[in-house]
Amino acid sequence: MSLSNFDREAGLARLRMMERIRAFEETARSAAIDEELVLGAIHLSIGQEAVATGVIETLRRDDYILSTHRGHGHTLAKGAQADAMMKELLGREGGCCGGKGGSMHIADFGVRMLGANGVVGANITIAAGAAHGIKLLGGDQIVVCFFGDGASNRGPFLEGVNWAGVFNLPILFVCEDNQYSASTLTSDMTSGNIADRARALGLRTTEADGNDVTTLAATAAEITARIRETGTPEFLMAKTYRISGHTYFDPATYRPEGEAERMQATTCPIARQREALVAAGVPSAELDALAKEAHAEMDRALDAARSAPWPADETAFADVQDIGSPLQEAF
């Protein structure tokens, strides 16, 4: 990255978003471990914040995204409110899914975030369906589908990417290769290069450093502009690293001793962005203030979630669709 054309304001905005994502997850983790307030498992994306930040900044508000069970960063970067997200994790009234979805199924249709998904790879075919809907309606929006490297070994990967290629759909598939599929090293269970699978299906494919938010944002901007112009699907392979365990209670003892600490010291996207901004002349105190502001925001969000009421009993079936007994009428 050249400092001669480094955009300080854009760099600060990206750091602010990454700090907000990390602060949200650290606050949620604390609420889960120290207070047992979070309902269900949460999967943290600590160390992967640059992918959500760099890719989503290139989107319009009416573009769509789909995420994985590790979706807090994507949801926040797309514009969802932190307090509504925190209430969702705590299962409270005012959550962005009414307190019914929790962490693994968080969604916010208001910002066109169509949902995280607890089923690995299931969001890929949903994203293809959303993109097909855009094409049928003649819109110029695009869909971005985030998934992990482990999802590439499941059927929906082939089905969704193939469908997008066959019907030429306006979608960007983003594989966040964090090097681990749950508790297994990806290289031990994945044959070949995942990006080559997309190439074999005819998609234009880009491989990038997923922890360099500046370069990634520029790359994503080119790709999304191209998709919007041509309506043709593309594939982005973003190499990153999951510093935390698979879930917030996972000690990740399957990793070699010291690996996470070494990777955090050398590849952390927040640290790398701070270094770039300091080199560009931004005072460290200003960057420290951004981090402090992010944590204060998430503390307020947790306070609001703690004090929010539980959803009323009568709302339990408010979002359930009933088309009648299939014994009497199929559809």
N, C-alpha and C positions, 0 to 999 in steps of 0.2 A: 504494500500500500504506500503510495507516494504522498508525502505531506505537502507537496507543493500545490496540490489541488484538493486538499482535504477540507471538506465542508464542516466547519465547526458546529454550526447550528443543527445540521442533520445528525452529526455525531453525538451531540448532547441529547437530542430527542431519542436516538436509538439507545443510548446508555440509560436514559430515564425509563424507557419501557422495559429494558432488561432488568433494571433494579426493581421495578414494580412487580414483574413476574416472580423474581426470586424472593422478594419480600412477602408476596402473597403466599408462596409455597412454604417459606420458613415459618410464617405465622400460622398457617393451617397445620403444619407438622407439629408445632408447639401445642396448638389447641387439641390435637389428637392425642399426643403423648402425655402432656402434662395435665390436661383437664378432661380428657376422654369426651370431648364435645363433638368430634366429627363422627358421623354415622357411616360405617362401611370403610373399606380400604381407600386410601388415596395413593396415587402414583405420581411421584415428583419428577419434574423435568429440569432439576437443578443441574446446570452445566450445558443445557441445550437451548437456552433463552434466545440465542442469536437467530436460530432458524425461524421461530415464530415472529420475531421482531423484523428481521430482514425481508422475509417473504411477504408478510401481511401488510407492511407499510406501502407496498406497491398496489394494493387493491383499492377499489372504490367501496363505499359503504354498501352498495347494492350487489356487490359480488358475494359469492357464497364460499363458506369453508366447511369442511368436515374434519373431525379429529378422532383421536384414539382414546383409550382409557387414561392416557397421560396428556390431558387436554387443557389444563388451566392456562398455560401460556398462550396457546392459540386463541382461547376465548377472550382473554384480557386484551391481547393485541388487536383483536377484531373490533374492540370497542365496548365490550360488556362492562358493567359497573362492578367494582370490586365488592361493594357491600352486598349486592344481590347474589354474587357468586359465593361469598362466604356464608350467607344465609342458606344457600342451596347445600353447601357441604355439611351444615349443621342441621339440615332438614327442617328449616324454619319457614314460616310464612314470609312472603316477600322474596323468597329465593327465585332465581330466574326460571326455574321449572316448578315453582310452587312448593319447593322442598321435597319433591318426589323423585327427582333424578339422581341427586347426589353427585359425587365427584366424577364417577365413571360415565355418567350419562348427562353431563351438564350441557345445556344448550341455551341459545338466546336468539330466537327468530328475528327479534327486532334489529339485530346487527347482522343478520343472515348467517349466523353460526348455527348450522343445522344439527349439531350434536356431536358429543363424544360418543364412544361406543365401547362397551365392555367386552365385546366379541372381537377378537383380533382379526383384522382384515375386513370385517363386515361393512365398515364405512366406505370401502373402495367401490363396491357395487352401488351403494346408495348415492355416492358422489357421481358415478356415471349416469345414474337415473336423473339426478338434478341437472346435470349438463345436457342430457338429452331433452329434458323439459325446456331448458332455455332455447335450444335449437328449434324445437317444435313451435315455440311461441315467438320466435324471431327476435329474441333479445340479444343484447351485446354484452351481457354479464359473462363472467367466467367463474369457474369453480376451482378451488384449490383443495386437494385431499391430502392430508398428512397421515402418514402411517410409519410404523417402525420396520426395521430390517426383518424382524421375525415374521411380519405379515406377508412378506414376499414368498414364503413357503406354504401359504395357504391358498385354497382354491379361488377365493374372491379376487385375489391379485390377478390371476390369469383372466378370469371372467371380466373384471372391470376394465382392465387395461385393454384387453382385446376388443371389448364392446366400444370403448372410446375410439380405438383406432379404426374399427370397421365403419362406424357411423360419423367419424370425423367430428368429435365433440370438443367444445371449448373448456378443456380441463387441464390443470397442471397437477400431476401426481408428484408429491414430495415425500421421498423416503428419508426419514431421519435415522441414519445408521449410527446408533449409539454403541455399537460393538457387542451388545448383549441382548439376547432374546430371553427375557425373564432372567433365569439364573444360569443360562448356558451361553458360552462364548459363540457368537454368531459364526465365526469361521469354522467352528467344529460341526455345524449343522446346516450350513448353506453352501451349496456347490456353485463355484464360479462367481462372477461379478453380477450382483443384482441388477445393475444398470444394463448389462447385456441382455437381460430378459426383456426389458422394455424395448431395446434396440431391435431385438428379434421380432417384436410385434409391430415394428415400423415407426415407433415414436422417436422424434428428435430428443436426444438425451444429453444432459449436462451433469458433470460431476464437479462438486465444489466443496471448499472448506466451510463446514457448517458452523464454525466458531469464529469466523472473521465476518462480523456483521456488516462492515462497510462494503467489502467485495461481494458478499452474498446479496445485499440489497441491490447493488448495481446489476448483478447477474439476473436476479429475479425480476427487476424492472424490465430488462430486455425481453425476458421470456414471456411475461404477462402481456406486454405490449404486442408481442408477436401473436400470441394466442388470441387476443382481442381482435386483431386485424384479420387473421386467417381463419379463426375458429378451429384450428388444428391442435390436437392434444400434444403435450410434451411431458417429459419426465425429468425431475431434478433429484439427484442423489447428493444429500448433504451429510458429510462425514462429521460426526460430533462425538460426545462422550457423556454418558450418564454418571454424574458424580455420586448421586445417591443410589440406594438400593432399588430393587424393583418396586417395592412398596415402602411406605414410611417406616414400617417395622422390620424391614429386611436388612440384616447386618451385612449382607453381601460377602459372606465368608468364602464364597466360591471364587472370588477374585484374588489374584496374587497379592500377597501382603505389600502394602505401600503403593500399589498401582493407582488407586483413586487419588491419593494425596499427590503423587507425582503428576498425574494428568491435570489435577486442579491447579497445580503450580505452573504448569506449562501451557495449558490449552484453554483455561477458563475464559469464556467470551467477554465477561464483564471486566476482568482484569486486563485483557488485551485491549479493550476499547478505552479503558481508563489510561493505559499507557500511551495510546495514540493521541488522546485528547491532551494529555500533559505535554507530549512532544509538540503538539500544535499550539501550545501556549496557554491552555486553560489551567487555572490554578487548581491544585489538588483540593483546596478547601471548598471550591465550588462543586467538585465532584462528590466530596464527602457529604455536602448538603443535599445533593440529589438522592443519595442512598438513605440519608436520615429522613428525608421527606417521604420516600417510598415506604419505609417502615412505619412512619407515623400514620400514613394513609391506611395501611393494612391493619394497624392496631385499632384505628377507628372503625374499620369494617368489621373486625372481630367483636368489638364492643357492641356494635349495632346488631350483630347476629346473636350474640349472647342474650340480649334483652328482647329479641323478637319472639313473638308467641309461636307455639306449635300450630300447624295448619288445623283449621276447624274440621271436626269429624265429617261434616256433611260434604266436604270437598274430596273425600277419598275416591269417589268414582266419577268426579266431574270431568275427567279427561279420558274416560274409558269409552270406547266405541262399542255399541251393542247393535248388531244387525239382525238379531233374532236367532232362534235355534236353528242350527244347520240341519236338524232332523226334519224341520218343516219347510225350510227354504234355503237353498244353498247361497246364492248371491243375487 
